[in-house]
Amino acid sequence: MPDDDSPYPEVRSAVSNTDDSSMPVSTVRSWVIGILWSILIPGLNQFFYLRYPSVGIGGIVAQLLSFPLGRAWASCVPNVTFFGIPLNPGPYHHHGIVGAGTAYATDVIAVQRVYYNQIFNFGLDDRHVDSTYWFSIGGISRRFLVDPPSMIWPANLVICALFNTLHSQTYAGIGDRKGLSRERFFFYCFVGSAVYYFFPGYLFQALSTFSWVCWIAPDNVIINQMFGYFHGLGMSLFSFDWAQIAYIGSPLATPWWAEANIVVGFLLFYWIFTPLIYYTNTWYTQYLPMSTRNSYDNTGNPYNVTRIINPDASLNIAEYKNYSPLFLSATFAVSYGLSFATITATLTHAFFFYGRQIWTQARRSLYEQPDVHARLMSRYARVPEWYYGLTFVSMFIFAVISIEILKTELPIWAFLLALSISFIYVIPCGIIQAITNQQIGLNVIAELIVGYALPGRPVAMMLFKTWGYITMTQALTFSSDFKLGHYMKIPPRTMFFAQVICAVIAGTVQLAVQSWMFTNIEGLCSPDQESGFICPFTEVFGTASIIWGVIGPARQFSKGQIYYIPVILAGTNALPPANAVNYVTWGMVGFVFQYIIRKRHFAWWTKYNYVLSAALDSGVAIGVILIFFCLQYPNNGAIGKDNIQTWWGNAVYVTTADYLGTPLRILNSGQARFGPSTW
């Protein structure tokens, strides 16, 4: 492969190997549009984050919508200069710094509202959100995760393909130059995706979770557990909803070898190991739905955490012993075991397979350029190290303020321990994400550590998990964005300031939107919320706060208790399972595009694959917005209530045992409860 291009065909197909350094990037136009999307996109993301299925309106949608805005600005705004700054620098060619971010810390605030009835000052909550933006760690790890050409970051290739499609007047990339242009292909697929989503998203919602076997036998519990998507294992195989298919990431962006590993692990642990646990009634799972995010008591009802906590949110041991131990579904219990194994496997994999590269990069000069893209970027000034040091100190101060003023019961030493966990894992997890497009989470290991160290403190547990997990996540997001800037030849300092400013704005907006939703959306976070705002991530977050914070791992997972970690680990590996509908069809689509088409029609795949992914993602995101604000939100959701909402295609699944979460065993009249007699 010549030195003037990337050695990886995925990169060559989506990323230009040229750069025009005279092109203005940090302009008034870019900053105005960027800040606009830093308000709108995170706000919408927070809105949909509490919905299932959720569609993340990521940077790709901001890029798409920024294109006509930038062109309109170039055409309509006068070419005048204020204080030496031109308002209209000319044709709109480069909008790589336009994007948006999200704040994970809002989960803590939501759980405090829903589970513990705690509401704090908005300003303090905002400082807590700001304390999770550890850009400094991403900056330090740049030499390991951004500069090496092998760190591809596949998700960025979709965005790069969109840029090339919108801005290139001639064909960019390798492959067949004949046939439909990328621009027209994107437009047709984008419009088709947006229009089509009205079927699985509103008109025929059964297409989304196409559990056709359950429709045939709606009352057969075992069949519904095996073939259902809501509380079952999803062996019906199909979904015709791109929002479901791409729920864990676009199958057109993840390499096939990584998808194959994920699917094999899913089949092994979700379709083989989990049924063995369930149908042998291990951990009393037969009294619960096969798969659910909820936690339960020993009567099969949702666990009522208010019965076992004191006014200060600590555990009331006497009430806990009078009430019930906490029970998890088979899939939930297995997922915890898989998470424990994942943490060990991540470090082991990084050490054995990338240990030499990590050591080499650690000794490498910051200015050594490994490939054509790095050579092109060498003309731009790098971000000074003291920038990262300043952000580190700022985040540290915000975190300490949050800990002390909010009375979180989290000692400073625990905060430092949480940061240490993220520091240790950021490079190993970053390598895996940069290559496979899948991120390894540290949430469970953080929960385990703080659960033993600070038992009975749910708020402290959530904060520890936030800093122990989200520190790494934000650092990897920073690295991913820097790789995008690396591909698009955006000056590093411009990228740095864009990320910091937009992140602060985005966090404040997300808090405001979440507060508005709790005030204005009826039944928010309830399991039967009619518009799908059931808060799935908040539910998992809240359940975790009960398991690890209120009850604690010593009572839940230690020897002699219902769940014993070594038993789980004996049959688990490094792949946490999720809802079946989000894996099965995802793997099938990935096999078709990333293996068959890539192998047999490489020229077509090179030209259109990432463009198609961008079009489908963008179309669904626009479709979701139109459906909700035009058809579901107005008139309190009463539009079509007596016809469209209740016809067979939207009601066939609501009477199935899968949808209702019917367990295999029901307590009989002479049985008051299940589980151990003492706990």
Buried (B, 14 or more C-beta within 10 A) or exposed (E): EEEEBBEBBBBBBBBBBEBEEEEEBBBBBBBBBBBBBBBBBBBBBBBBBBBBBBBBBBBBBBBBBBBEBBEEBBEEBEEEEEEEEBBBBEEBBBBBBBBBBBBBBBBBBBBBBBBBEBEBEEEEBBBBBBBBBBBBBBBBBBBBBBBBBEBBBBBBBBBBBBBBBBBBEEBBBBBEEEEEBBBEBBEEBBEEBBEBBBBBBBBBBBBBBBBEBBBEBBEBBBBBBBBBBBBBBBBBBBBBBBBBBBBBBBBBBBBBEBBBBBBEBBBBBBBEBBBEBBBEBBBBBBBBBBBBBBBBBBEBEEBEBEEBBEEEBBBBEEEBEEBBBBBBBBBBBBBBBBBBBBBEBBEEBBEEEBEEBBEEBEEBEEEEEEBBBBBBBEEBEBBEEEBBEEBBEBBBEBBEBBBEEBEBBBBEEBBEBBBEBBBEBBBBBBBBBBBBBBBBBBBBBBBBBBBBBBBBBBBBBBBBBBBBBBBBBBBBBBBBBBBBBBBBBBBBBBBBBBBBBBBBBBBBBBBBBBBEBBEEBEEBBEBEBBBBBBBBBBBBBBBBBBBBBBBBBEBBBEEEBBBBBEBBBEBBBBBBBBBBBBBBBBBBBBBBBBBEBBEEBBBBBBBBBBBBBBBBBBBBBBBBBBBBEEBBBEEEBEBBEEEBBEEEBBEBBEEBBBBBBBBBBEBEEEEEEBBEEEB
